[in-house]
């Protein structure tokens, strides 16, 4: 069944029949519209690519900035280490010890290492270190000790140290500081031991000044100052030789005997051990300066080294209560 052009019942159909056939589009106009649409599409893509390039550059630039900051930090640390003055050289290391700049990883410490200001040193429970400071001091660290060495001071965080300013007292004065007090040497050999909130300062030779806040105390040879966090100070007698100082002598640099006379060896030995030396008569003292030694005493204790050296001479000796007396084997004192 069919319907005529104007007689259908569908309103939309009637409307389309009345509108008639649409005229074909103008080809020129169609080309213009397509060209404009293409140009706008290309412009949109160009803007999107530009935005992506900016984002990539920002990420890349951020990476460069981060890398530059890291390199700059490394260069700054290296420059600071180079600019920091050298403060010590390592004479010898016993057991295990480590060193490093504050806030940085620790590395193993070796003999002949050079240390710069700000260096931190730690010894283990069986370790010890002998240092020669550029100030002229001999500095020794006992086992389980931690210090930081600066240009004009040593900061003691834990453990024990021994400082020797030299017999000629030509070393530049140096302070030993801790959270409890500051110790200033006055031409001396002394030991400082920090155990938690207790500090002991034992003087073998010369004198020290100990400052705690507004309180200042003085200790001389044969005295020990003991103080705590509350400012309580006690002065006690301490021997200048013996067990109290054993670890100090164990860390001493042993001289080559081939470079010494008997007099020089005895002088070195008594100073390292806190002994006193006397000759039975002046002639023996003079003769001792003409006796050349040879051999080695490496690994020997002080008393063993004394026995070995004196056995090769024509003299005998006595060591009683820290007094070393040298005399001849004859009855006439020569």
C-alpha positions in Angstrom: 0.0 0.0 0.0 1.4 3.4 -0.9 0.6 7.1 -0.1 0.6 10.2 -2.4 3.1 13.1 -1.9 0.8 15.2 0.2 -1.6 12.8 1.5 0.6 10.9 4.0 -0.3 10.7 7.7 3.2 11.3 9.1 3.8 15.0 9.8 7.6 14.7 9.5 7.2 13.1 6.1 4.8 15.8 4.9 7.4 18.5 6.1 10.2 16.9 4.1 8.1 16.5 1.0 7.1 20.2 1.2 10.8 21.3 1.6 11.8 19.7 -1.6 15.2 18.5 -2.7 18.3 20.4 -1.1 20.6 22.3 -3.3 24.1 20.9 -3.6 26.8 22.7 -1.5 29.1 25.2 -3.2 32.4 23.3 -3.8 34.5 26.5 -3.2 32.8 27.2 0.1 33.3 23.5 1.2 37.1 23.8 0.5 37.3 27.0 2.6 35.6 25.3 5.5 37.9 22.3 5.3 41.0 24.5 5.1 40.0 26.5 8.1 39.2 23.4 10.2 42.6 21.9 9.3 44.5 25.1 10.3 42.7 25.3 13.6 43.4 21.6 14.3 47.2 22.1 13.5 47.3 25.1 15.8 45.7 23.1 18.6 48.3 20.3 18.2 51.2 22.9 18.1 50.0 24.4 21.4 49.7 20.9 23.0 53.3 20.0 21.8 54.7 23.2 23.2 53.1 22.6 26.5 54.6 19.1 26.6 58.0 20.5 25.8 57.8 23.0 28.6 56.9 20.3 31.1 59.8 18.1 29.9 62.2 21.0 30.2 60.9 21.8 33.7 61.6 18.2 34.8 64.9 18.1 33.0 65.8 21.5 34.4 64.8 20.3 37.9 67.0 17.3 37.5 70.0 19.4 36.4 69.4 21.8 39.3 69.2 18.8 41.8 72.4 17.3 40.3 74.1 20.7 40.4 73.2 21.1 44.1 74.6 17.7 44.9 77.8 18.4 43.0 78.0 21.7 44.7 77.6 20.2 48.1 80.3 17.6 47.4 82.6 20.4 46.1 81.8 22.5 49.2 82.6 19.6 51.6 85.8 18.9 49.7 86.8 22.6 49.8 86.1 22.8 53.5 88.3 19.7 54.1 91.1 21.2 52.0 90.8 24.6 53.7 90.7 23.1 57.2 94.2 23.3 58.6 96.1 20.1 59.3 96.2 19.5 63.1 97.8 16.1 63.6 99.6 13.1 62.1 99.0 9.6 63.3 102.2 8.0 64.9 100.7 4.6 65.6 97.4 2.8 66.0 96.9 -0.1 68.3 93.8 -2.3 67.8 91.0 -0.6 65.9 90.3 3.1 65.5 88.2 5.2 63.1 88.1 8.8 62.0 85.9 11.1 60.0 84.5 14.6 59.7 81.6 15.4 62.1 78.3 14.2 60.6 80.0 12.0 58.0 80.8 8.3 57.8 83.8 7.0 59.7 86.7 5.3 58.1 89.6 3.1 59.4 92.5 5.1 60.9 96.0 4.2 59.9 99.5 5.1 60.9 100.8 8.2 59.0 97.3 9.5 58.3 97.0 13.3 58.3 94.1 14.8 60.3 92.5 18.2 59.7 90.7 20.4 62.1 87.3 19.0 62.9 88.4 15.4 62.6 86.6 13.0 64.9 88.5 9.9 66.3 87.1 6.8 68.0 89.0 3.9 69.5 87.3 0.5 70.2 87.4 -1.3 73.5 90.9 -2.7 72.8 92.3 0.1 70.7 94.5 3.1 71.2 96.1 5.9 69.2 99.3 7.9 69.4 99.1 11.3 67.7 101.6 14.1 67.1 99.8 17.4 67.0 101.0 20.3 64.9 101.0 22.4 68.1 103.9 20.3 69.3 102.0 18.1 71.7 101.9 14.3 72.0 98.3 13.2 72.3 97.4 9.6 73.1 93.9 8.1 73.2 93.0 5.2 75.4 90.6 2.4 74.5 86.8 3.3 74.1 87.6 7.0 73.6 86.0 9.5 71.3 87.5 13.0 70.6 87.2 15.8 68.1 90.5 17.7 67.3 90.3 21.4 66.5 93.1 23.8 65.7 93.6 24.9 69.3 91.6 22.4 71.3 90.7 18.8 71.8 87.0 18.0 72.6 86.7 14.9 74.8 83.3 13.2 74.4 84.1 9.9 76.3 87.1 7.9 77.5 90.6 9.0 78.4 93.4 11.0 76.8 97.0 11.9 77.7 98.6 15.1 76.7 102.3 15.9 76.8 103.4 19.4 75.9 107.1 18.4 75.7 109.9 18.7 78.1 111.0 22.0 76.6 107.5 23.4 77.0 107.7 25.0 73.5 104.3 23.6 72.4 101.5 26.1 71.7 99.0 25.9 74.6 96.0 23.8 73.9 92.7 23.2 75.7 90.9 20.0 76.4 87.2 20.6 76.6 84.3 18.4 77.7 80.7 19.1 78.6 81.8 19.3 82.3 84.9 21.5 82.2 87.8 23.0 80.2 91.4 21.9 81.0 94.3 24.3 80.2 97.8 22.9 80.4 100.6 24.9 81.9 103.6 22.9 80.5 102.7 19.4 81.5 102.0 15.8 81.1 98.5 14.9 82.3 95.6 12.5 81.8 91.9 13.4 81.4 89.3 10.7 81.9 85.6 11.4 81.2 83.2 8.8 82.5 79.6 10.1 82.0 79.2 13.0 84.3 82.5 12.6 86.1 85.8 14.0 85.0 89.3 13.2 86.4 92.4 15.1 85.6 95.6 13.5 86.8 98.9 15.5 86.5 102.2 13.8 86.1 104.4 16.8 85.4 103.8 20.6 85.4 100.4 21.9 86.2 96.9 22.4 84.8 94.0 24.8 85.3 90.5 23.3 85.3 87.6 25.7 84.6 84.0 24.8 85.3 81.6 27.7 84.9 82.9 30.4 87.3 85.0 27.9 89.3 88.7 27.5 88.6 90.9 24.9 90.2 94.6 24.3 89.9 96.4 20.9 90.0 100.2 20.2 90.0 102.3 17.1 89.6 101.2 14.3 91.8 97.6 15.6 92.1 94.3 14.6 90.7 91.2 16.8 90.4 87.9 15.0 90.4 84.7 16.9 89.6 81.1 16.2 88.7 78.2 17.9 86.9 77.1 19.7 90.1 80.4 21.5 90.4 81.7 19.3 93.3 85.5 19.2 93.1 87.9 17.0 95.1 91.7 17.1 95.0 93.5 13.8 95.6 97.0 12.5 95.5 98.0 10.4 92.6 101.3 8.6 91.9 103.2 9.8 88.8 104.1 6.2 87.8 102.6 2.7 88.0 99.3 1.1 87.0 97.4 4.4 86.7 99.6 5.3 83.7 100.2 1.9 82.2 98.1 2.4 79.0 100.0 5.7 78.3 103.4 3.9 78.2 102.0 1.1 76.0 101.1 3.7 73.4 104.6 5.4 73.4 106.6 5.5 70.3 109.6 3.3 70.9 112.8 5.0 69.6 115.4 3.2 67.6 118.3 2.3 69.9 120.9 2.8 67.1 120.2 6.5 67.3 120.6 6.8 71.1 123.3 6.9 73.7 122.6 5.2 77.1 122.0 8.5 78.7 119.4 9.5 76.1 117.7 6.1 76.4 117.4 6.4 80.2 116.1 9.9 80.0 113.4 8.9 77.5 112.5 5.9 79.6 112.0 7.6 82.9 110.0 10.4 81.3 107.6 8.0 79.6 107.0 6.1 82.8 107.0 8.9 85.3 110.2 7.6 87.1 113.0 9.7 88.6 116.6 9.0 87.5 119.8 9.3 89.6 123.3 8.2 89.0 125.5 7.0 91.8 128.1 9.7 90.9 128.5 12.5 88.4 131.1 10.5 86.5 128.6 7.8 85.7 126.2 10.3 84.2 129.0 11.7 82.0 130.1 8.2 80.9 126.5 7.2 80.1 126.4 10.0 77.4 129.3 8.3 75.6 127.8 4.8 75.4 126.2 4.1 72.0 123.4 1.6 71.9 122.3 -0.9 69.2 119.5 -3.4 68.8 115.7 -3.1 69.3 113.3 -2.9 72.2 110.1 -3.1 70.1 107.3 -4.8 71.9 109.0 -4.7 75.3 107.6 -3.2 78.5 109.5 -0.4 80.1 111.1 -2.7 82.7 112.0 -5.4 80.2 113.6 -2.8 77.9 115.6 -1.4 80.8 116.8 -4.9 81.8 117.8 -5.7 78.2 119.8 -2.5 77.7 121.5 -2.5 81.1 122.5 -6.1 80.7 124.8 -5.0 77.8 126.6 -2.4 79.9 129.1 -2.6 82.7 126.6 -1.1 85.2 123.7 -2.2 87.3 120.5 -0.5 88.4 117.8 -0.5 91.0 114.2 0.6 90.4 112.4 1.3 93.7 109.2 3.2 94.2 109.6 5.0 90.9 113.3 5.9 91.5 115.8 4.4 89.0 119.3 4.4 90.4 122.2 3.6 88.1 125.5 2.5 89.6 128.7 0.6 88.7 129.2 -3.1 89.3 132.3 -2.4 91.4 132.3 -1.4 95.1 133.8 2.0 94.5 130.7 3.5 92.7 132.4 3.5 89.2 
